[in-house]
């Protein structure tokens, strides 16, 4: 699922509805990525804290 090229959008070859769906999909993917990265960072932080506490 790659977004349609801007040239095609400018010429109106892609339906506005599809563009909206693509934008929504990309937004969800971006949020998902951010949440995953944050979760990884939090887990890593907890692991580091545990390791520091045990030494």
Beta strands, then each sheet from edge to edge (+ up, - down):
end
